[in-house]
Amino acid sequence: MKYAKLLVAILVVTSFVIVSCTPKSGPAPAPAGPASGASTDAGKVSQKTGWEAEWEKSLVEARKEGKVGVYASLVGPPLREQAGMLKQKYGIELEITTGRGSEVAQKLIRERAAGIYIADIAISGLNTFFGDIKPSGGSVPLPSELILPEVTDPRLWYKTNELPWADEAKHVFSFFAYPNTDIHVNADFVKAGEIQSWQDLLNPKYKGKIIWSDPSVSGSGLNGYSTLVFHKVLTPDFYRELVAKQDIQVTRDLRLQVDWLARGKAWIAISAEGTPIAEFVKAGANLAPVTPKEGTYLSVDAGNMSIMKQAPHPYAARVFTNWLLGKEGQAFLQQAMQYQSGRVDIGTEGVNPANVRQPGVNYFIGANSIEKWVLEEQSKYVAQAKEIFAPATVGR
């Protein structure tokens, strides 16, 4: 009897232990949080993947960073107009440092040498990038920073089979691509169709009536001269003949050059800057561009950008870059600068027609847009231009 009672007690205890260790039925535990790349919006989990997830993450992180530092030359002032929009749309304060390209670049380089990191983005001319910023080790490859399909699709850019990189390492993206009009005329004195080729400038009637932006210093004059010689469109001997026969006027005063053209003191201006041309045309001057049958080249001007190494606001820099190179950013800059964007999905209404690519025209790349030329050959062309144009009178 004693053993029977002991057996019953053991069975009762064993049953209690088994029941206590059996898991209770009920709802599964909630997941720890959204998967990598996902986010929540009003309690909903985002299942975005690929570029959409990366863009969403960049937007979230950019808002946390709160600002982006942009060092820019010519496009800096108009970009300031977008500060309010960028703040409202992306939650990013736009801080612009602007000035001449070389000055901005040297400021950036000095800061970084001292361990001061303010700039996230640099936007300037290619001479500045190739000669200063890139050699200093200040920029990073851009492909991984381009996210939006409207930016990464090469079919939306004028080259169609590739994005418009300025360098083989893909540190610099060139977003302008407008025709460089090397010849402008006063249409009161030079009628339409009168000049069809560079060779027509040798006509004796134009003696003393041609004013040139000095090709012996960095600028539009050198860009035009070097590009045409580099591509063998013209030869140095052609320029020598022109200088010898036509009493060429050479000047470094870009406004004076167009003023002479507008007043008829000169009938033809070579490598005149687009901004004073547009101002005088708006004021009523009868000035007209001429595209010679030999063709012309596409210019990128100061429309080149990079993201800086050790950028203090990397996500804000990424968001700004994708906006700037996207349709909205390029449409704004195209109107503000009056230079045609390299994008092919933006209308050109309201843009100076002289700065718009035309069908059927032979366009070639400017020598100053070729990294190797800038670093290895530019000095040779400068010396050559100095020798050729030395006899020309300098307009004051």
Protein Blocks (a to p, Z undefined) as FASTA:
>chain_A
ZZmmmmmmmmmmmmmmmmmmpcceddddddfbdcehiaceehiacfbehjllmmmmmmmm
mmmnopacdddfklmmmmmmmmmmmmmmnopacdddeddfklmmmmmmmmmmnopafbfb
dcddfklmmmmmmmnopaccfklmpmblklmmmklpmnlpaccdfbfnlpaccfbdcddd
fbdcdfklmcghkambfklmmpmklgoiaccddfkbgcjklmmmmmmmmnomacfklmmm
mmmmnopacdfblklmmmmmmnomambdghiafklmmmmmmnopacdddddfkbpcddek
jaccdddehiablmlmmmmmmmmmmmklmmmmmmmnopacfbfkbcfehiafklcccehi
acdddfklpfklmmmmmmmmmmmmmmmmmmpccdZZ
